[in-house]
Amino acid sequence: MEMNEKIIALIPARGDLLGTQKRNLSLIDGIPLIKFTIDYAKSCKEISRVIVLTNDSEIAHFSMQCGAEVPFLMPDNLTGNIRIKDVLAQYIEEIRKKENYSPDIVVFLEATHPFRENNWIEKMIQIMKENNLDHVFTSKTEKDNFWRINEKGEIAF
């Protein structure tokens, strides 16, 4: 990594996600779902900022307790049924305007997919730099949604 390179992680976490209220605060083994992703992003030494994009004050408060930043709540025009690339672009523009801050690399992490391999972010950044790419992504074929909300309201395998 170049000495002054700014790499940020953006974690979208709407309060009302696909009809499920506060899904990002649902529990897995007693731990709120979003905490897994925040902790993972914070463990990457190359990431200089971990930012949660949310429209929900409870998610914002919890995310900040976990060590993430929530510079501002997402405006209403970013919380509807719009493409995530538009949300990210507008959010980065808001940070640029409000903080005069422009990241060199943005790592997009979804809280609803909390299980990741060790050093995954570092590997993707390395692939990106070595191949002079402007973006990389990972994918995994799944045959079924293995996670369900149990009778206690917790997410369970």
C-alpha positions as CSV (number, residue, x, y, z in Angstrom):
1,M,0.0,0.0,0.0
2,E,1.2,3.5,-0.8
3,M,1.9,5.5,2.3
4,N,-0.8,8.1,1.8
5,E,-3.4,5.8,0.2
6,K,-6.9,6.2,1.6
7,I,-8.8,2.9,1.7
8,I,-12.2,3.0,3.3
9,A,-14.8,0.3,4.0
10,L,-18.4,1.2,3.4
11,I,-21.1,-1.0,5.0
12,P,-24.7,-0.2,4.0
13,A,-27.2,-0.9,6.8
14,R,-30.7,0.4,6.3
15,G,-33.1,0.2,9.2
16,D,-35.8,-1.3,7.0
17,L,-34.2,-3.9,4.8
18,L,-36.5,-5.9,2.4
19,G,-39.5,-5.6,4.8
20,T,-37.5,-6.7,7.8
21,Q,-37.1,-4.1,10.5
22,K,-33.5,-3.7,11.9
23,R,-32.3,-6.9,10.1
24,N,-28.7,-5.6,10.6
25,L,-29.2,-5.8,14.3
26,S,-30.6,-9.4,14.2
27,L,-28.6,-11.7,16.4
28,I,-26.3,-14.6,15.4
29,D,-25.3,-16.5,18.5
30,G,-26.2,-13.4,20.6
31,I,-24.1,-11.0,18.4
32,P,-25.8,-8.4,16.2
33,L,-25.2,-9.2,12.5
34,I,-23.6,-5.9,11.6
35,K,-20.9,-6.3,14.3
36,F,-19.3,-9.2,12.4
37,T,-18.8,-7.0,9.3
38,I,-17.5,-4.0,11.3
39,D,-15.0,-6.1,13.2
40,Y,-13.9,-7.8,10.0
41,A,-13.3,-4.4,8.3
42,K,-11.5,-3.1,11.3
43,S,-9.1,-6.1,11.3
44,C,-7.8,-5.1,7.9
45,K,-4.7,-3.0,8.4
46,E,-5.0,-1.4,5.0
47,I,-8.4,0.1,5.7
48,S,-8.1,3.6,7.2
49,R,-11.8,4.2,7.9
50,V,-14.8,1.9,8.5
51,I,-18.0,3.8,7.7
52,V,-21.6,2.5,8.1
53,L,-24.2,4.0,5.7
54,T,-27.5,4.0,7.5
55,N,-30.8,5.9,7.8
56,D,-31.4,4.5,11.3
57,S,-30.3,6.1,14.5
58,E,-30.2,2.8,16.5
59,I,-28.0,1.1,13.9
60,A,-25.8,4.3,13.8
61,H,-25.4,4.3,17.6
62,F,-24.6,0.6,17.7
63,S,-22.1,0.9,14.8
64,M,-20.3,3.7,16.5
65,Q,-20.1,1.6,19.7
66,C,-18.4,-1.1,17.6
67,G,-15.8,1.5,16.4
68,A,-17.3,2.3,13.0
69,E,-17.9,5.9,11.8
70,V,-21.4,7.2,10.9
71,P,-20.6,10.7,9.6
72,F,-24.3,11.3,8.9
73,L,-27.5,9.5,8.5
74,M,-28.4,8.7,4.9
75,P,-30.7,11.1,3.3
76,D,-34.2,9.9,2.2
77,N,-33.2,9.8,-1.4
78,L,-30.6,7.1,-0.6
79,T,-33.0,4.8,1.3
80,G,-35.5,3.8,-1.2
81,N,-35.4,1.1,-3.9
82,I,-32.3,2.3,-5.7
83,R,-29.2,0.6,-7.0
84,I,-26.4,0.2,-4.5
85,K,-23.8,1.7,-6.9
86,D,-25.9,4.9,-6.9
87,V,-26.0,4.9,-3.1
88,L,-22.2,4.4,-2.8
89,A,-21.5,7.1,-5.4
90,Q,-23.7,9.6,-3.7
91,Y,-22.4,8.8,-0.2
92,I,-18.8,9.2,-1.4
93,E,-19.8,12.5,-2.9
94,E,-21.4,13.6,0.4
95,I,-18.2,12.7,2.2
96,R,-16.2,14.6,-0.4
97,K,-18.4,17.7,0.1
98,K,-18.8,17.6,3.9
99,E,-15.3,16.5,4.9
100,N,-13.2,17.4,1.8
101,Y,-12.1,13.7,1.8
102,S,-11.8,11.5,-1.2
103,P,-10.9,7.8,-0.8
104,D,-8.5,6.1,-3.3
105,I,-10.1,2.7,-2.8
106,V,-13.6,1.8,-1.5
107,V,-14.2,-1.7,0.0
108,F,-17.9,-2.5,-0.1
109,L,-19.0,-5.0,2.6
110,E,-22.6,-6.1,3.1
111,A,-23.5,-6.8,6.7
112,T,-26.0,-9.4,5.6
113,H,-23.1,-11.6,4.4
114,P,-20.9,-11.8,7.6
115,F,-18.8,-14.8,7.0
116,R,-15.6,-14.1,5.1
117,E,-12.2,-15.7,4.7
118,N,-9.2,-14.3,6.6
119,N,-7.3,-11.7,4.7
120,W,-9.9,-11.5,2.0
121,I,-9.8,-7.7,1.8
122,E,-6.0,-7.7,1.6
123,K,-6.1,-10.3,-1.2
124,M,-8.6,-8.3,-3.2
125,I,-6.6,-5.1,-2.8
126,Q,-3.4,-6.9,-3.9
127,I,-5.2,-8.4,-7.0
128,M,-6.5,-4.9,-7.8
129,K,-3.1,-3.2,-7.6
130,E,-1.1,-6.0,-9.3
131,N,-3.4,-6.0,-12.3
132,N,-4.2,-2.3,-12.4
133,L,-7.9,-2.9,-12.0
134,D,-10.5,-0.3,-11.0
135,H,-12.6,-2.9,-9.2
136,V,-12.8,-6.5,-8.1
137,F,-15.5,-8.6,-6.4
138,T,-16.0,-12.0,-5.0
139,S,-18.9,-14.3,-5.5
140,K,-20.0,-17.7,-4.3
141,T,-22.6,-20.0,-5.7
142,E,-25.3,-20.9,-3.1
143,K,-28.0,-23.4,-3.6
144,D,-30.3,-22.2,-0.8
145,N,-30.6,-19.5,1.8
146,F,-29.3,-21.4,4.9
147,W,-30.1,-18.8,7.4
148,R,-33.5,-18.3,9.0
149,I,-35.0,-16.2,11.7
150,N,-36.0,-18.5,14.6
151,E,-38.9,-18.2,17.1
152,K,-36.7,-15.9,19.3
153,G,-36.1,-13.5,16.5
154,E,-32.5,-14.5,16.1
155,I,-30.8,-15.5,12.9
156,A,-30.0,-19.2,13.0
157,F,-28.4,-21.7,10.7
